Amino acid sequence: GGCCQAVDEIMTGQAKNGIALVRPPGHHAESNQVSGFCLLNNAAAAARHAQTVHGAKRVAILDFDVHHGNGTQEIFYLDDSVLFSSVHLFAPFFYPGGGLSNEIGAGYGFGHTLNVPLPPLVGDEGYCQIMKALILPKIEAFKPEIILISVGFDAHWQDPLAQGGLSLTGYARICRYLIEMANQLCQGRILFVLEGGYELRVLSLGILNNIYALLGKDEIRDPIGPMAENENDVTDLLAQLRQRHLLN
């Protein structure tokens, strides 16, 4: 309900943008199956609400929780009215195990799924490269009327359940890229939908920085700082995915 209400306010101009602080998260919930702590797929419900109630013909969903958004992918895999992109960790025995780069949609939805499976310890620079050189051009070509972001703060390097490499500053930079993209493409209509995040200090500060970005404030709070390890390079992966999705 909260996500749909936020869509209502954004699509009718009562609000320019928003963030839905929902629990439990939703991106693992499929059309007929619950999984991964998720009962209902909040982002998928919001997308369909934008279409059925407000007549949106094209909705873009970006998921950058550290886990693949398998539920959202399943729901829209055959659908050309929703562009689904997921940037996630892919490693042996890491849940949910899908989200390979060759999963790009089927039927009418062919080419409308973009998966970016990352190795462990990809940090701020790698994520920002991916956003600027791959995600943003793909969404720009799609021309959405509203953008939904499944944002999980479990890709932070301190999260106990994964091996991500983002810092709070990196998260804030990504949020600002996405908000600016929405300003250019769809009159600023963007809704962040909360997914995972299991280190409570990171989660609270990440949400705060996200709200600052939505309000147009420059402030970023990052008392934790970046990870000590060198981050893994994504140059080759990025080149392969740009070629696969005809972005060269």
N, C-alpha and C positions, 0 to 999 in steps of 0.2 A: 503493500500500500504506500509506503513512504517513497519508494522509487517512482511509482506512477504519479503520485502527487507532485513530486519534483518535476517530472516530465510535463505535467499539466502547467505548472507555473512558468517553466522555461518556454514551452511552445506557445503560450498565450501572451508572453511578454511581461508577466508579473515579476519574473526573475530572469536575469541574463544567464546565470549558470548556477551550479549547485553541487553539493556533495551529500550523499545518502549514507549515514553511519548505521548501516544495517547489520544485524546479527541474527542467525548465523550467516556466514558467507553463502554464496550461491553458485559459483561458476562450475562446480563439479556435478551439479544436478542436471540430469538429462530429461528428455521429454516424458519418460515413463519410469525413471529410476532415480532414487536418491543415492548419494555417495559422497565420500570425502568431507564429512561434517556439513554437507549442504542438503537442504530439504527442498527448497524452491530456488529456481534460477532467477535472481533479482534483476540482473542486467537483461536477460532475455525477455522477462515480463515487461520491463521498461521499454525495450525496443518495440515489442508488439503493441504496447499501449500507444506509443508515438505514432505507429502506423494506423491502427484501427480507430483510435479516437481523434487524432489530429491530422490524419491523412499524409503523414510523412512517407514518401516513396522510397527513400534511401536512408538507411541508418548505419553508421559505422560503429563497431565495438572494438576497442583495443583492450586486451587483457595483459597486464604486466605483473601479475602475481608470480611468484617464483615457480608455482605449479602450473602445468598446462590447463587451460580452460576447456577441458574435454566435454563438459556438459553443454556449454554455449556452442562449441563447434558442432556437436551432434544435432542440436536443435536447428541450426541454420545451414547445415552442410549442403543441402540441395536448393538453397534459396539465393536468388540473385538480388534481392532487395536489401540484404544485410551483408556488409563486409565485416568479416571477423578476422582479427589479427591477434596472435598470442606470442609474447616474448617470454620464454620460460627456461628453466634449467632442465636439461636432458642428461641423465646419468644412469648407470646400472642400478636397478632396484629402487629408483626414485619415483614416487607416486606422481601422476597416474600411469606414466609410461608411454603415453602417446605423444602426439604433436610433432611428428616428423615433418621435415621440410617438403616431402612429396605429397602430403595431405593438403590439397589445394581446393577442395570442393568437388562436387560431382553433379551431373545433370545440369539443370539451369544454374546451379551454384558453382559450376566449374570456374576457377580463378577468383572466387570470392572468399577463400580462406587462405590466410598467410600465417605460417608457423615459423618461428625463429627459435630453434632448439639450441640452447647455449651450453657450453661446457661450464664446469664450476669456476668460481672466482672471476667472473666478468664484472668489471666495476663501472665507475661513472663514465669514463671516456668511451668504453665499448658500448654501453647503453645509449649514450648520446649520439654516437656514430650511427647506430642502428635506427634510432628515431629519425635523425635528419636525412639519412641516405636511403632508407627503405620504407619505414612506416609512414612518414609524412607524405612522400610522393605517392604511395599507394592510396592513401586516404584522399589526397588532393584529386587524384584522377577519378575517384569514385563519386565525388561531389555530394557528400551527405548533407541532409537537412538538420541532423542533430548527431552529436558524437557522444557515445557512452564509454566511460573508462572503468574497467574492472581493475581497481588499484589494490594490490596486496603489498604490505610492507615487510613481507617475509623474504624479499630478495636483498634485504640489508645484510651486511656482513656479520652482524652480531646475532641474527636470528638463529635460534637453536635447532630448527628443523630442516635447514637447507645449507647450501654452500654458495650463496650469492655473494656479490661483492659491492653492492651499492652502498653509498653513504646517504645520510639525510640531505646533504647538499645536492647529491646526484638526483635523488628523488625530486627535490624542489626544482632543479633545472628542467627535468623531464616534464613536470607539471606545467611549467611556464611555456615550454615549447608547444605543448598540446593546447593550452589556452589560447596562445597566439594563433595557432592553426585554426582553431574554431572561430576566432575573431575574423580571420580572413575568408573562411569557407562558408560559414553558416551563421553569421550574425552573432557569434559568441556562444551559440547554444551547445553547451557541454555539461555533462553530468558525470561526476565521479561516484562510483559505487564501491563501497568498501568490501574487500575480500579478506585475505589472510593477513597474519601478522602476530607473532607469538612471543616477541620480546616487548614487554609493555611500555618501556621507556621509548623505544624506537617507534612503536605504534602511536603513542600519544603525540610525540614531537612531529612525526611524519604527517599526521592528520592536521596538526596546527599549521605546519608549513604549507600544506595543501590549501587550507583555508586562506592563509595570507596571500597565496598566489591568485586564488579566485577573486579576492577583494582588490587585487592590483597592488598589493603592498610588496616592497622589496625585501622585507625582513626574512631571514632564514635562520632558524635555530638549529645548530649542529654541535652540541658540546662533546659528541662522541668522536667525530672526525672520520677520516677514511681508514680503510683496512691497511695493515702493515705490509701484506704480501703484494707482489707485483701482479697486476691483473692479466688475465689471459687475453690474447689478441683475437679480434673477430674479423680481421680484414678479409681472409679467404672465404669465410662463411658469408659475409656480406656480399662479396662479389658473386658467389654462387646463387644467392637468393635474388639479387637484382637481375641476374640473367634469367632465372626461372620465372620471374614475374614480369619480364619484359620491361624492366626499368632502366636498361642501359641506353 
